[in-house]
Amino acid sequence: MKRLRALHGMSLALALCFIQATGEQSMISKLHASSQSAAEAANELQHILQSGKMSIPLSLQAIQTTLVKMGHEVSNSSAVTTSDFAKSIEPLLFSMQDTIRSQNKLTQQTLDNSWTTFTACSFDFSGPSGLGDVAALENSHTTCRVEEGMRKTALDACRIVQSNKESALADAKKDFHGDDANGAKGKNALPEANSCDFEQVGATWTSPKEYLEYFENHFGTLLSDWRASRDLVIKSQNETNMQTALCNAKEANWTNQKGDCAEFQKALENAACDILTHNTACRSYTGCYNREWHAYGESQKLTKTQEAEQEAEMMGTLKILCMIRAFGQPDLNQKIDRCLETDYSTTTEVTSLKITYYPNSKDAMPTDQRPTCASAFKASMIPGTKSFENTHYSSLPANAPFGACSAACCGYAEPTCVNYGCSAKYVKTQLCQCNPGCELHGDCCWDYYDKCNVTSAEYTIILNEVAFNGRPGTCEGADWIELYNAAFAAKDINGWSLQVEKPDEKNPGSTVQYDIAFDTSQTIEPASLLVVCAKPGGLTDQSLPNIEIEFEPGNKITWMDKDGNVISSTTIEGSTGTTNTWARLADGKFGLKEPTPGSPNK
């Protein structure tokens, strides 16, 4: 029996095979009961031990049944031998109990790990410093740039005046000093040496007085012109100096204003970066919370099932041990009956298997910060991209443009959309930017943070189009719905459902609700469409997905995920004669559009 003690940690099936392989069935050969039924019971038990194919519950039940037969039919002459055989099973049952306890510990550990993973979902809800009002920062930046533009305009006007002053000064200097470029003499040049000779060409003097008066007027004019030219140079120089100083002051004011505006721009772009960081972390937290809480719920369901099975198995071993210990004692059958009737659920062996579930008094439910996260959510774009510039800088003056992006999250000025799953520029209805790589690209994927990588039901698998008058060439002319996977991962709609609310023809004013479950696996690839036909009685082509219903104007259609969350809901408007479908528009609302089964809505 020493080998039986080595069975610790084995399943019952393996333990039974072990017994068979080690020759313990020889114990059964000692059973020579007086009645044929006792021998048959022993043979039955031997068969169980040899097969090793039953689960623990079935094996325990089979052993229990066999022992009951043996107890009821064995003769007193064989009781001792039977008792020896029965007691030889005890080590096996002890080993089974150890196995159950080990499995129970593993079950608890698995649940603990799931809870730990869930509670590890965290987020700094104090928020980054830049979570200010982007609109206010944009307004401050725009106001600053307008003032910068006004100062630049004033500076430019000042420089024009300065340029005119400098030109006037240059002309005044040429008049006074002369112009070496063309050899012209200025007012500050000495007269010719012979300019004072008595004999002047063409001059006639009747008297010395007349001669002297002539030259007095002549040199007086030269002196006056010299003084006027000199004074003009001084005046022009002073005016130029004053204008230059004025313009330099205006340029300093403009430069300071430009620097202030650059700081406003940096604050705006840093705020956008902080919001992007916040939103990403917020969505990460929300996704973690939703995903891990759901995973814990699934783990808890499985744990409860396993806990019940383990308790049942432990009670089964206790029941059989009770029966085994009754062999070889008086009133065997009565003792076996009491063993069968005893409630083992309160025994230490069973109660020790109780699983600790969460939350509990020791481990409280962590605060659900998703509403806080949602309330702090702000839409933003990536600084440094055309979309950001067009959105936040389009109203700036031409002479006060925005500067280069210097924030930490500046994107690429000219991203290549084709390399990131986008065949063209951003189109709202296609959501091509939901490729994860588009997180870096603000032009074709500018609303990546708003539309992708989120747990919001609006951007998982959404209801995209409803054909309520059928269409030749699609679904054999029957009605259909179109589903669109707006996420960037493939999703299975198995377990999702569609509710259709129709007027109750028997009770005017009332409605009848039809619930349609999608109970087969159907995977929709990211950014892909699935057309599901809607024809009562089915289609000729049974390979096409089909639901047993048809649609009419006035029907309310609600699309829900497998957890019962409403993803899309709309009421069909239109007439029975229209060829249009009820389709999702670019703004997320529904309206009548040209049918596009299997293609993006127009």
Stockholm file with secondary structure:
# STOCKHOLM 1.0

chainA/1-602         MKRLRALHGMSLALALCFIQATGEQSMISKLHASSQSAAEAANELQHILQSGKMSIPLSLQAIQTTLVKMGHEVSNSSAVTTSDFAKSIEPLLFSMQDTIRSQNKLTQQTLDNSWTTFTACSFDFSGPSGLGDVAALENSHTTCRVEEGMRKTALDACRIVQSNKESALADAKKDFHGDDANGAKGKNALPEANSCDFEQVGATWTSPKEYLEYFENHFGTLLSDWRASRDLVIKSQNETNMQTALCNAKEANWTNQKGDCAEFQKALENAACDILTHNTACRSYTGCYNREWHAYGESQKLTKTQEAEQEAEMMGTLKILCMIRAFGQPDLNQKIDRCLETDYSTTTEVTSLKITYYPNSKDAMPTDQRPTCASAFKASMIPGTKSFENTHYSSLPANAPFGACSAACCGYAEPTCVNYGCSAKYVKTQLCQCNPGCELHGDCCWDYYDKCNVTSAEYTIILNEVAFNGRPGTCEGADWIELYNAAFAAKDINGWSLQVEKPDEKNPGSTVQYDIAFDTSQTIEPASLLVVCAKPGGLTDQSLPNIEIEFEPGNKITWMDKDGNVISSTTIEGSTGTTNTWARLADGKFGLKEPTPGSPNK
#=GR chainA/1-602 SS CGGGGGGTTCCHHHHHHHHHHTTTTHHHHTCCCSSHHHHHHHHHHHHHHHHCCSCHHHHHHHHHHHHHHHHHHCCGGGHHHHHHHHHHTHHHHHHHHHHHHHHHHHHHHHHHHHHHHHHTCCCCTTCCTTCSCHHHHHHHHHHHHHHHHHHHHHHHHHHHHHHHHHHHHHHHHHHHHEETTTTEECTTSCCCGGGGCSCCTTCCCSSHHHHHHHHHHHHHHHHHHHHHHHHHHHHHHHHHHHHHHHHHHHHHHHHHHHHHHHHHHHHHHHHHHHHHHHHHHHHHHHHHHHHHHHHHHHHHHHHHHHHHHHHHHHHHHHHHHHHHHHTTSSSHHHHHHHHHHCCCTTSHHHHTTCCCCSSCSSSCCCCCCHHHHHHTCCCCCCTTSHHHHHHHSTTSCTTSCCCCCCSTTCCCSSCCGGGGTCSSSCCTTTCGGGSGGGGGCSSSSTTHHHHSSCCCGGGSEEEEEEESSCBTTBGGGCEEEEEEECSSSCEECTTCEEEEEEECSSSTTCEEEEEEECCSCCEECTTCEEEEEECTTCCSSTTSCEESCCCCTTCEEEEECTTCCEEEEEECCSCTTCCCEEEECTTSCEEEECCCTTSCCC
#=GC SS_cons         CGGGGGGTTCCHHHHHHHHHHTTTTHHHHTCCCSSHHHHHHHHHHHHHHHHCCSCHHHHHHHHHHHHHHHHHHCCGGGHHHHHHHHHHTHHHHHHHHHHHHHHHHHHHHHHHHHHHHHHTCCCCTTCCTTCSCHHHHHHHHHHHHHHHHHHHHHHHHHHHHHHHHHHHHHHHHHHHHEETTTTEECTTSCCCGGGGCSCCTTCCCSSHHHHHHHHHHHHHHHHHHHHHHHHHHHHHHHHHHHHHHHHHHHHHHHHHHHHHHHHHHHHHHHHHHHHHHHHHHHHHHHHHHHHHHHHHHHHHHHHHHHHHHHHHHHHHHHHHHHHHHHTTSSSHHHHHHHHHHCCCTTSHHHHTTCCCCSSCSSSCCCCCCHHHHHHTCCCCCCTTSHHHHHHHSTTSCTTSCCCCCCSTTCCCSSCCGGGGTCSSSCCTTTCGGGSGGGGGCSSSSTTHHHHSSCCCGGGSEEEEEEESSCBTTBGGGCEEEEEEECSSSCEECTTCEEEEEEECSSSTTCEEEEEEECCSCCEECTTCEEEEEECTTCCSSTTSCEESCCCCTTCEEEEECTTCCEEEEEECCSCTTCCCEEEECTTSCEEEECCCTTSCCC
//
